Amino acid sequence: MYRQIVVPVDGSQFAESALPLALALSRTTGARVHLVSVIEPVPTVAFEDWGPAAEKWTREYLARLARGFEGRAGGEISTAVIRGPIVEGIQEEVARMDADLVVMASHGRGAISRFWLGSVADRFVRHADRPVLVVKPDEGDESSAEGPASFDNLLVPLDGSDLSESALTHATAFGELFGSSYHLTRVVAAPQLSYAGEMNPSLLEEFRQQAGAYLEAHAERLRDRGLRVTTSVTISPQSGWAILQEAEAVDCDGIVMATHGRTGLKRALLGSTADKVLRGTRLPLLLYRPTA
């Protein structure tokens, strides 16, 4: 269960849009909410008082933010100011706090018109060693988003690998806080399958049946625990796009997935499917990077 939730903030309303969901989780679990802001060296700033001034402003900002959310958390609200590179600073503070979860917005420190996915969230998720819940604020509203009132239905993509299945543990731990149901989906994604299906429809149906049986085996194990589970199989040459379409089709409130699956851990960055989902979804996305 969550005991320590870290929320990186940088003074922007976009970054703060992660706070309502973090506070909701805290109220449910009693977890501490730890607000972290990083002061990154700015070589172009010439005057020597910049560092102390930036730290003073940041500490005051975090104190105001914490006071503003008093009574809305289930546990303590604490703060920390870190100096150094942003991503590395957040990683070190997350490790120091032994955080169970990081909740962060995908935008911050700059205009919404910058690259689709905020560079800080992008880089952090690629190397995080614990679950990260990414929240995406509405581009048309710079106020702090309240996020979904509940997570009634969670989508969990699987691809047949142990790595992708590792997300099930995190999905059920998260979903139990909200009484969620679960929709397991698998995309039969090899591009050649579409061509093979045109040549031999029975071959495509065989792949679909195998994928369906695989999902049902996992679903039955979850149903034995009293959980509500549905499944679906999609044939598509583009896994990321298919997952986004399925999320919309089943009207889910969030997506939980591993950042690596069948491609394994040879990639230094996000698995390509998780990367596409991360960039394309407007839903809260709980990502877990398997370490073995």
C-alpha positions as CSV (number, residue, x, y, z in Angstrom):
1,M,0.0,0.0,0.0
2,Y,1.1,3.6,-0.6
3,R,2.9,5.2,2.4
4,Q,5.0,7.9,0.7
5,I,3.8,9.8,-2.4
6,V,6.2,12.2,-4.1
7,V,4.8,15.0,-6.3
8,P,7.4,17.1,-8.2
9,V,6.2,20.7,-8.7
10,D,7.9,23.7,-10.3
11,G,5.7,26.7,-9.7
12,S,3.5,26.1,-12.7
13,Q,-0.2,25.3,-12.6
14,F,0.4,22.4,-15.0
15,A,2.8,20.7,-12.5
16,E,0.3,21.4,-9.7
17,S,-2.4,19.6,-11.6
18,A,-1.0,16.3,-10.2
19,L,-1.8,17.3,-6.7
20,P,-5.5,16.7,-6.4
21,L,-5.1,13.0,-7.4
22,A,-2.1,12.6,-5.1
23,L,-4.2,14.1,-2.2
24,A,-7.1,11.8,-3.1
25,L,-4.8,8.8,-2.8
26,S,-3.4,10.1,0.4
27,R,-6.9,10.4,1.9
28,T,-7.6,6.8,1.0
29,T,-4.3,5.4,2.2
30,G,-3.1,7.8,4.9
31,A,0.1,8.3,2.9
32,R,2.4,11.3,3.3
33,V,2.4,13.7,0.3
34,H,6.0,14.9,-0.3
35,L,6.3,18.0,-2.5
36,V,9.6,18.3,-4.3
37,S,11.0,21.2,-6.3
38,V,14.4,21.3,-7.9
39,I,16.5,24.4,-8.4
40,E,18.6,23.7,-11.5
41,P,21.8,25.8,-12.0
42,V,21.4,28.5,-14.7
43,P,24.9,29.3,-16.1
44,T,23.6,32.4,-18.0
45,V,22.5,34.1,-14.7
46,A,25.3,36.4,-13.8
47,F,24.5,37.9,-10.4
48,E,25.8,36.0,-7.4
49,D,22.6,36.3,-5.3
50,W,20.5,34.3,-7.8
51,G,21.0,31.0,-6.0
52,P,19.9,32.1,-2.5
53,A,17.1,34.1,-4.0
54,A,15.8,31.2,-6.0
55,E,16.0,28.9,-2.9
56,K,14.2,31.4,-0.7
57,W,11.4,31.8,-3.4
58,T,11.1,28.1,-3.8
59,R,10.8,27.3,-0.1
60,E,8.2,30.0,0.3
61,Y,6.3,28.7,-2.7
62,L,6.3,25.1,-1.3
63,A,5.2,26.4,2.1
64,R,2.3,28.3,0.6
65,L,1.3,25.2,-1.5
66,A,1.4,22.9,1.6
67,R,-0.7,25.4,3.6
68,G,-3.2,25.6,0.8
69,F,-3.8,21.9,0.9
70,E,-4.0,21.5,4.7
71,G,-6.8,19.1,5.7
72,R,-7.0,17.6,2.2
73,A,-4.4,14.9,2.7
74,G,-4.8,11.7,4.7
75,G,-1.2,12.0,6.0
76,E,1.5,14.6,6.5
77,I,2.3,17.1,3.7
78,S,6.1,17.7,3.6
79,T,8.4,19.6,1.3
80,A,11.9,19.5,0.0
81,V,14.0,21.8,-2.1
82,I,16.8,20.1,-4.1
83,R,19.7,21.6,-6.0
84,G,21.1,20.2,-9.2
85,P,19.8,18.6,-12.5
86,I,16.1,18.2,-12.3
87,V,15.6,14.6,-13.2
88,E,18.5,13.4,-11.1
89,G,17.4,15.5,-8.2
90,I,13.9,14.1,-8.2
91,Q,15.3,10.5,-8.5
92,E,17.5,11.1,-5.5
93,E,14.7,12.5,-3.4
94,V,12.4,9.7,-4.4
95,A,15.0,7.2,-3.3
96,R,15.7,9.1,0.0
97,M,12.0,9.0,0.9
98,D,11.7,5.4,-0.2
99,A,8.6,6.5,-2.1
100,D,6.0,4.0,-3.1
101,L,4.6,6.2,-5.9
102,V,5.4,9.3,-7.9
103,V,2.5,11.4,-9.1
104,M,3.5,14.0,-11.7
105,A,2.1,16.1,-14.5
106,S,3.3,15.7,-18.1
107,H,3.7,19.4,-18.5
108,G,5.4,22.0,-16.4
109,R,8.0,24.8,-16.4
110,G,6.9,26.4,-19.6
111,A,4.1,27.0,-22.1
112,I,1.8,24.2,-23.2
113,S,2.9,24.8,-26.8
114,R,6.3,23.1,-26.1
115,F,6.9,19.5,-27.1
116,W,3.8,17.3,-26.5
117,L,5.2,15.5,-23.4
118,G,6.9,17.7,-20.8
119,S,10.6,16.9,-21.0
120,V,11.0,16.4,-17.2
121,A,8.2,13.8,-17.0
122,D,9.4,12.2,-20.2
123,R,13.0,11.8,-18.9
124,F,12.0,10.8,-15.4
125,V,9.6,8.0,-16.4
126,R,12.2,6.5,-18.7
127,H,14.5,5.7,-15.7
128,A,12.1,5.6,-12.7
129,D,12.6,2.5,-10.5
130,R,9.1,2.6,-9.0
131,P,5.5,3.3,-10.3
132,V,4.8,6.7,-11.8
133,L,1.3,8.0,-12.2
134,V,1.3,10.6,-15.0
135,V,-1.5,13.2,-15.1
136,K,-2.2,15.3,-18.1
137,P,-3.8,18.7,-17.6
138,D,-6.3,20.0,-20.1
139,E,-4.5,22.1,-22.7
140,G,-7.4,24.6,-22.6
141,D,-7.3,25.0,-18.8
142,E,-4.3,26.0,-16.8
143,S,-6.0,25.6,-13.5
144,S,-5.3,22.6,-11.3
145,A,-7.3,19.7,-12.7
146,E,-9.4,17.8,-10.2
147,G,-8.8,14.6,-12.1
148,P,-11.3,11.8,-12.3
149,A,-13.7,11.4,-9.4
150,S,-13.1,7.7,-9.4
151,F,-11.3,4.9,-11.4
152,D,-14.3,2.7,-12.1
153,N,-12.6,0.9,-15.0
154,L,-8.8,0.4,-15.5
155,L,-7.3,-0.8,-18.8
156,V,-4.3,-3.1,-18.5
157,P,-2.6,-4.0,-21.8
158,L,-0.7,-7.3,-21.8
159,D,1.5,-8.8,-24.5
160,G,2.2,-12.4,-23.3
161,S,5.5,-11.5,-21.5
162,D,6.2,-11.7,-17.8
163,L,7.4,-8.1,-18.0
164,S,4.1,-6.8,-19.2
165,E,2.3,-9.0,-16.6
166,S,4.2,-7.4,-13.8
167,A,1.9,-4.4,-14.2
168,L,-1.0,-6.5,-12.9
169,T,0.2,-6.3,-9.3
170,H,0.3,-2.5,-9.5
171,A,-3.0,-2.3,-11.3
172,T,-4.9,-4.4,-8.7
173,A,-3.2,-2.5,-5.8
174,F,-4.2,0.8,-7.3
175,G,-7.7,-0.4,-8.3
176,E,-8.5,-1.8,-4.9
177,L,-8.4,1.8,-3.5
178,F,-11.3,2.7,-5.8
179,G,-13.2,-0.5,-6.2
180,S,-12.2,-0.6,-9.8
181,S,-13.1,-3.2,-12.4
182,Y,-10.3,-4.2,-14.9
183,H,-10.2,-4.6,-18.6
184,L,-7.3,-6.8,-19.9
185,T,-6.5,-6.3,-23.5
186,R,-4.0,-7.8,-25.9
187,V,-3.0,-6.5,-29.3
188,V,-1.9,-9.0,-31.8
189,A,0.3,-6.5,-33.5
190,A,2.8,-8.2,-35.9
191,P,2.3,-6.3,-39.2
192,Q,2.6,-9.5,-41.2
193,L,-0.5,-10.9,-39.5
194,S,-2.8,-8.6,-41.4
195,Y,-1.4,-9.9,-44.7
196,A,-1.5,-13.5,-43.4
197,G,-5.1,-13.1,-42.4
198,E,-6.1,-12.0,-45.9
199,M,-4.4,-15.0,-47.3
200,N,-5.7,-17.4,-44.6
201,P,-8.5,-16.1,-42.3
202,S,-8.3,-19.2,-40.2
203,L,-4.7,-18.4,-39.2
204,L,-5.8,-14.9,-38.0
205,E,-8.6,-16.5,-36.0
206,E,-6.2,-18.9,-34.4
207,F,-4.0,-16.1,-33.2
208,R,-7.1,-14.3,-31.8
209,Q,-8.2,-17.4,-30.0
210,Q,-4.8,-18.0,-28.5
211,A,-4.6,-14.4,-27.3
212,G,-8.1,-14.6,-25.9
213,A,-7.3,-17.8,-24.0
214,Y,-4.2,-16.1,-22.6
215,L,-6.2,-13.1,-21.3
216,E,-9.0,-15.3,-19.9
217,A,-6.4,-17.3,-17.9
218,H,-5.3,-14.1,-16.2
219,A,-8.8,-12.8,-15.8
220,E,-9.9,-16.0,-14.1
221,R,-7.1,-15.7,-11.5
222,L,-8.3,-12.1,-10.8
223,R,-12.0,-13.2,-10.7
224,D,-11.1,-15.8,-8.1
225,R,-10.0,-12.9,-5.9
226,G,-13.5,-11.3,-6.3
227,L,-12.4,-8.8,-8.9
228,R,-14.5,-7.7,-11.9
229,V,-12.6,-8.4,-15.1
230,T,-13.4,-8.3,-18.8
231,T,-11.1,-9.0,-21.8
232,S,-10.6,-8.1,-25.4
233,V,-8.3,-8.9,-28.3
234,T,-7.5,-6.5,-31.1
235,I,-5.7,-7.2,-34.4
236,S,-3.6,-4.2,-35.4
237,P,-0.1,-3.5,-36.8
238,Q,0.2,-0.6,-34.3
239,S,0.0,-1.6,-30.7
240,G,0.0,1.9,-29.2
241,W,-2.7,3.2,-31.4
242,A,-4.8,0.1,-30.7
243,I,-4.5,0.5,-26.9
244,L,-5.6,4.1,-27.2
245,Q,-8.6,3.1,-29.2
246,E,-9.5,0.3,-26.8
247,A,-9.3,2.7,-23.8
248,E,-11.9,4.9,-25.5
249,A,-14.1,2.0,-26.6
250,V,-14.4,0.5,-23.1
251,D,-14.7,4.0,-21.5
252,C,-11.9,3.4,-19.0
253,D,-10.8,6.0,-16.4
254,G,-7.1,5.1,-16.4
255,I,-4.5,2.9,-18.0
256,V,-1.9,0.7,-16.1
257,M,1.0,-0.8,-18.0
258,A,4.6,-1.8,-17.8
259,T,7.1,0.3,-19.8
260,H,8.7,-2.8,-21.2
261,G,7.1,-6.0,-22.5
262,R,7.9,-8.4,-25.3
263,T,10.8,-6.2,-26.5
264,G,12.5,-6.8,-23.1
265,L,14.9,-4.5,-21.3
266,K,17.4,-4.1,-24.1
267,R,16.0,-0.7,-24.8
268,A,17.5,2.1,-22.7
269,L,14.3,4.1,-23.1
270,L,10.6,3.4,-22.9
271,G,9.3,0.5,-24.8
272,S,7.9,1.8,-28.0
273,T,4.3,0.8,-27.2
274,A,4.3,2.4,-23.7
275,D,5.9,5.5,-25.2
276,K,3.1,5.9,-27.8
277,V,0.4,5.4,-25.2
278,L,2.1,7.9,-22.9
279,R,2.2,10.5,-25.6
280,G,-1.3,9.9,-26.9
281,T,-3.6,9.4,-24.0
282,R,-5.4,12.1,-22.0
283,L,-6.1,9.6,-19.2
284,P,-4.1,9.2,-16.0
285,L,-1.5,6.6,-16.8
286,L,0.2,4.4,-14.2
287,L,3.5,3.2,-15.5
288,Y,5.8,0.6,-14.0
289,R,9.3,-0.1,-15.3
290,P,10.3,-3.8,-14.6
291,T,13.8,-4.0,-13.3
292,A,14.5,-7.7,-14.1
